[in-house]
Each structure stands twice: as structure tokens, then as C-alpha cells.
Amino acid sequence: MCLGVPGRIVSVEGLVATVDFWGVQRQVRLELVDEPVQPGDYILNHVGFAIRRIHEEDIEGTLELYEQLLKASGEDDLMAADVRGELDAAREQGREPR
């Protein structure tokens, strides 16, 4: 199963954004995002591409859901493993948590 991961845009340079995922910053492509984005916006990332902008009224619930998922899940939880995989991949690219 593949899962998108929400993150907050830190900066935008052309079609590449630096996005913060729970303290881990990663480069994300913007070619597929469904509407224009800017620093401070939240996006849903999937395999390095922003696939949609998360509207402000939805972000609190979305982030809360992911936080609960990570806290409550065991090692065999595939959705949580996907989120952890995204964070681990960012760390492997040299982008350690702040």
C-alpha cells in the first residue's frame, strides 16, 4: 500500500519545494500538484511529488490523524511503515530532523 505524507512547504524554487515533514526537510517536485502552492502551505507528498495542496481548514485534522497513526501503530502496521519510510528516506539523504 502506498500512502501520501503531509508536509509544510518551507520554500519554492521553480518546480521544486523544500518541504518539512515533522522536522525532516526534503525536496519535493511540484509538477503534479493540483493548484499553486507557496511557503506555509501544506501538501500531500507521494514518492517525491506533491500531489495535492491540503487546504488550511483540513490540515489540523490531517496532521492529527498521522500523529495518531504513528503513535498507535506497531511494527506490522503497513500505513505507519509507509510514513516512517518517508521519514527514514529523508534522513538517509542527509536531512536530519531539526
N, C-alpha and C positions, 0 to 999 in steps of 0.2 A: 504494500500500500504506500502511496506517495502522499505527502501532506505538505501544504504550503505553510510557511512560518512568517508570522507578522514581525515587522521591524519598522523603526523610525528613521526617516531619511535625515542624514546629517548634512550632506552636501550633494550638489548635482553638477556634473561637468559633461555637457553634451548628452549622450545617451547612457552614461554611467553614473550611478549614485553610490555614495558611501552610506551604508545603512547600519544602524545599531540594533543588534539582536541581544537583548539582556546583557549589555556591556561588551559584547563582541562586535567589532566593526568589520564589515565585509563589502566588497564591491558587487553591485547588482546591476544587470543590464536593464534598460528601460524600453526597449523596442516593443514589448508586448503589453505594457501596462495600458489599462482601459481608458485612462484620462491623464491629463498633465499633472505632474507632481512637483513639489518644491520642498526645501528643508522644513522639517517639522511635521510633514505628512507621514502617515503610516501606509505601508504597502504590504501585500501578501507576496512573499518570495517563494518561488519554486525552482529548484535546481539553478540558481543564479540569475533568474529573471523575475522582475516584478510583473505579476500577472493581473493585479488589480489594486487600486487605491482603496484603503479602508477609510470610510467616512468617519469624521470625528465622533458622531453620535454612536457609532458601533465599536470604537476602539477599546473602550474600557471593558466592555463585556468580552470582547475577543481576547484581550490580554489576560483577563482573569481566568478565562477558560483554559488557556495554555499554561498558566501558572499552576492551576489545579491539576491539570494533566501531568505535569512534570513532578509535582509533589506526591501525588497519589499512585503513580504507576510503579509497577515492578519492572524487573529486567526483561520480562517476556511480553510487555505491552508494546505492540508494534507502532502505534501512533507516537507514543512518547519516545521510542527509539528513533523515529524519524526526526523529531525535534532535536533530540540530543545529537544525532548525526550531523545535522546542520551546524550546530554549535561546535562540535568537535572538528568538523571540516574547516571552519573559520579559524580555529585555534591552530590547526596544522599548517595553515597558510601564514602563520606568524602574526595573527591578530588576536593577541591575548586579551582577556577581559580587563576592563579598567578597574 
